[in-house]
Amino acid sequence: MFDLDAASANPLSKLSLQLYSTPVRAGFPSPAEDYIDKRLDLNEELITHPAATFFLRVDGDSMCDAGILNGDLLVVDRAVEPRNHHIVVCVVSGEFTVKRLRKVGGRVYLIPANGEYNPIEVTEDMDFVVWGVVMHAIHTVS
């Protein structure tokens, strides 16, 4: 099964990188302004609750329309209370999955973000546990 301790963020690790205050243009290029505004630690930027945060790698495309792609690295926070419409990592009948949580009239559904997949209605006979709320999806740009 999944080893939560091995996947948790090390709250003592710190990696500070340069953050340029000039935004990068995605349209017509402009002359670069080379100065550093401050330093940025990605742990501080991406992780709110270090002791309750873990990482998972995505396998599949059921959440592609939500910007979560096959191979992405998910930053998942167990300290955040899962609410309606949150994207969550959960265990359903012994299998990990990432889906959007939807509560309707006392029923719970796990909704994929890809029309090729069907929603999952969580029933009482299923072993169901929400492991955490997805805070960020990190993917490589090809």
Number of C-alpha atoms within 10 A of each C-alpha: 6 8 8 13 12 10 12 18 19 14 14 7 8 12 10 12 11 12 14 15 12 12 9 10 9 7 6 5 8 9 5 10 10 9 11 11 11 11 12 15 14 12 18 14 8 15 19 14 17 18 15 18 26 24 18 19 15 19 13 14 17 22 21 14 12 14 14 21 21 15 16 18 18 22 21 26 26 19 15 15 11 18 13 13 13 16 25 23 24 20 16 16 12 12 10 16 18 27 23 22 22 18 14 8 5 5 10 15 17 22 21 23 21 14 12 8 12 12 15 15 14 15 11 7 7 12 12 16 13 17 20 23 26 24 17 18 20 14 16 8 4 3
